[in-house]
Amino acid sequence: MRTTTEELERFYATPLGQTAEEVLRRKLFDAWGECDGLRVAGFGFPRAVLDVFSKAERTVSLVPAAAGTCTGSCEILVEEDRWPLREASVDRLVVFHGIEETPDPSRLLREAWRVLTDDGRLIIIAANRHGFWTLFENSPMAAGRAWSRGQLHRLLDQTMFAPTAQASALFFPPISRLRLLAGLWERTAERLEPLAIPLPSVAGVELVEARRSLAAPASGSKAEALSSMLGGRGRRVVGLAAERNKRRAP
C-alpha cells in the first residue's frame, strides 16, 4: 500500500520536510535550470519540487491512484503504468516518491520512456538503501523499497534508458533539531564527493538522470536494452549538472 498524498503533504509541511524539499529543489535547478519553454511532468509526489521550473511551458503532476486524491489544479490521478499523456509529449520528467512503492518499476519506466521526447531527460529521486533516512519512521524515505545507485543504473539499462549523471542529497539525519545544520552537511558532502573518498553513502536519496536510449520497446514487452556506453559509474560528484559536464569533456 502506497504512502498517501495526505501523509506526504503533512511531512513536507513540517520544518524538517521544508528543509529537505529546499535541498532537492536546488539539486533539480542545478541540473535543469528553469526549463525555459519545456514541457515538464512529474510522477509520485512531484508537487514538492516541480515549481522550481518556473519558466516551463507547462507542468503536470501525475499522482498514483493508490496514493489518494489530487488537490492541485495541475494534478491527475493515474495508474502506475498508464498515463493519459501522448507519446513524446514530455521534455523533462521527475519521478519523486514514485519508484519505491510501485509494484513493477520496469513497467513504470517503460511508460516514462513512452511519453518522453527523443531528447527528453528523466530524473529519479529515490530513497538510498544505505542512508540515514530509511532508518527513521518519521521519514517518507522509510516506506517501500529503497535503492542503491547501482540498482537504479541496472533498472534504467533494462528499460531502455542510458544514465547521464548522478548525485546524492539529504546528508543530514532526519532529526528536526539538526535541520539547522543541513546547509553545512550538504556543503561538506558536496566538497568531498569529487574527491572519491571511500566513505559510506549515508545520503537520504540518490538522484540519477537518464536519457532515452536508441532501443525501443517491442510490443510493450521487455526488449533487450542497449548497454550504457557510460563509464565511471562509481564516481561521486557534486551534482547532476557537474557530472554531465565532466562526461562531455574530452
NORGIMO-V486018 format. One record per run of one state. SS is the DSSP state (H for helix, E for strand, C for the rest). FROM is the first residue (numbers start at 1). LEN is the number of residues. If there is no record, write none. Layout:
BEGIN
SS:FROM:LEN ; SS:FROM:LEN
END
This chain:
BEGIN
C:1:4 ; H:5:8 ; C:13:2 ; H:15:18 ; C:33:6 ; E:39:6 ; C:45:1 ; H:46:3 ; C:49:1 ; H:50:3 ; C:53:5 ; E:58:7 ; H:65:3 ; C:68:7 ; E:75:5 ; C:80:2 ; E:82:1 ; C:83:7 ; E:90:7 ; C:97:8 ; H:105:11 ; E:116:13 ; C:129:3 ; H:132:4 ; C:136:4 ; H:140:3 ; C:143:4 ; E:147:1 ; C:148:1 ; H:149:10 ; C:159:2 ; E:161:9 ; C:170:6 ; H:176:18 ; C:194:11 ; E:205:8 ; C:213:5 ; E:218:1 ; C:219:2 ; E:221:1 ; C:222:18 ; H:240:9 ; C:249:2
END
